């Protein structure tokens, strides 16, 4: 039995207020705030281990973690 590839996609919705809590919360640096909005950094999907802290910390529900797509 081999290891299955784990597919993850991270999304920051338009309602982001740029507070930076996702940046501070993510242990693998998957987010930055630029021009007043958070964005997903390059290579984030490969680094993400789906702790979902970014989702939990976002006060407006703008960060979404999609699994198994």
N, C-alpha and C positions, 0 to 999 in steps of 0.2 A: 504494500500500500504506500503510495507516494504522497508527498505533501502537495496539497492543493494551493494554487495561487490565490491569495486573498486580495480581492479587488476593492479599493476604497476610492471614493471621490469626495473631495471637500468643496463646499460651496459657501460663499459669502453673499447673502441676499442684499438687495438695494436698500433695505431698511437699516443697514449698518449705520451706527452713529459715530464710529471711529474712536470709541472709548479706549481701545487697546487691551481690554481684559483677555481677549483670546491670545494676543501676543504674549502677555505675561503668564497665561495659564499653560500654554503648549510646551511640553517638555522637549520637543524635538524641533522647535522653531519653524512651524509651518505657516505662520502668519506674520505680516508686517502691516503697519498703517502708513498709507501714502495718500496725500491729497485729501485727508479727512475721512478716509474709508479703509477698512481692513481689506487685505487681499491675500490670497493663498500664494505661498512662495514656490518657486520652481523645485520640483522633485518632492513636493509635500506628500503626494499620494504614496510614494515609495517609503517615506519615513514614518508615516502615520501608523500607530499600532492600536488605534481605535479606543483610546481611553475615554473619549468623549468629554473631556474636561472643557474644551473650547465651547461645545454646545451648552454645557451646564452653566458656564460663566457668562455667556452672552446675555445681557439684560433685555435685549429686544428680540431674541430668537433669530438672529441673522446668520448664525453659523450652523450649517447642516452637514452632518457626516452621513454619507450614503455608503452602505456596505453591499458586497456581493452583486454588483452590477455586471 
